[in-house]
Amino acid sequence: MIWVFILLCVVAAFISPSFLNTANLLNVARQVALFGIVSVGMTFVILTKGIDLSVGSILGVTAVSAALLLTDGSSISVAVLLGLGIGVVLGAINGAGVTLGRVPPFIMTLGMMVMARGLALTLADGQPIGLKEQAAQFAWLGRGSIFSVPVPVWIFTIVAAVAIFVLRYTAYGRQIYAVGSNAEAARLSGINVHWINFSVYVISGFLASLTGLIFLSRLTVGEPTAGTGMELEAIAITVIGGTSLFGGEGGIVGTIIGAGILAVLANIMNLVGVSPFTQQIVKGAIIIGAVLYEMVRKRR
């Protein structure tokens, strides 16, 4: 897929010279970071043959909750910690439902998607929560730069590096692949399958909340509908990057490339004036195409 990414960049440069502008490239990098952080968590889940449809809603409820705390006079550190805690708790509920309740991941996370979105709308009373005097201090997380590189890109780099290390060089990472490849064989070999399945949903929830805080910081508005459709973007990025929906195969490097492909493709369509609604058709076709390719490859 790296060649697809390079080809897209070349095509984009030919279609629109403004693609190579520094401001546009930084914008693409921000998009890669925002969608990439959530997609790293989705990769952990899909590697175990699961799915997490609730990441967008967790992002939204985190943004609203942190905005409420900040407007009520709480410190930034408290808002950040409690915001991340919300993702951990909701992810743990997903994990408990899948492992202890034996609810299929699709159904469990679908229910959480609806519940968390309803919670966000309830807390915000259906209205955006704007940050006022807190905006200038908190905006650095989403708008600031370090050595001219946006802060979200640095955060994504750290998250991706840690995830690569965990999956490649730790026993926990190898256990995730084992559970995704064959859960029963993993159980018979002494792996705590329930714990592995539980933990990946906690990771996914945590990273969704982290993205929610970055969204809040960038927009300085706690929008209860923030993150709508994010789960589809994350699934698309993960699948495009080569992580198998059948579990046990894939990795973070592919997810990074997948995030780059989707961000560049979206940027090309924006530069040439393609309607956002039409863009959804293209992204849906990409998901179907990637899954069909995976199924054909599996049969071989």
C-alpha positions, 0 to 999 in steps of 0.5 A: 500500500505504500506504493498506492500512497506515493502514487496518490501524492504524485497524482495530487501534485499534478492535479493541484499544485497547491497540494505541495504547499506547506500549509496544505501538507500540514493540514493533511498531516493533522488529518492523518494524526486525528484519524490515525490515533483512533485507528491505532485503537481500532487496529488492536480491536480488529486484530482480535477479530473484534470491532468497535463502532463506539469510538466516534460517540466516545470521542463526542462525549469526551469533548462535551464532558471536558468542555463542561469541566473547563467552563465550570472552572476545573483546571486543564489537567483535571479536564484531561484526566477525567476526559481520558477516564471516560474513554477508559470506563466506556471501553471497559464496559464494551470489553466486559460486555464482549468477554463476560456477557458474551455479547457479539462485539458488533452488537455491544459496541453498536449499543454503546455508540447509541448510548454514548451519543445520547449521553453527549447530547444529554450533557450538552442539552443538544447545544455546542459548549464553547470555551471562552477564557479557557480556549487560549490555554487549551487550544495548544493541544490541537492548534500548537506546534513544536519545531513547526510540526503540529502537536497532534502529529507529535502525539500520533507519532508517540502513540504509533511508536508505542503501539508498534513496540507493544505489538512487535516486541512484547508478549502481550502483543504476540498474545493479541495476534494469537487470540485473533488467529485462533482464540481456542488454540490461544486459550489452550496454550495458556493465554487469558483470552478474556483479558486480551479481548477486554484490554483492547477495548479499553485501549480503543476507548482511551485513544478515542477519548484522547482524540476527543480532547484534541478535537475540543482543543482544535475547535474550542467547542464541545460539540455533542455530534463530534466524531459522527462517522469516525468509526467508519473512517477508523475501520476503513483506515485499518482495513486499507492498511492491511489489517484483516477483519478476520483477525490475527494479521496486520499492524500499525505501520499499515494503519499509518499508511492507510491513514495517509492514503485516506487523508490524501484522497480526501484532500485531493477531492477537496482541492478539486471540489468534490462534494463531501456527500460524494466523498462518502460514496468513494470511502464506502467503495474503498472499504468494500474493495479492501474487504473483497481483496482480503477475501480473495487473498484468503481463498488463495 
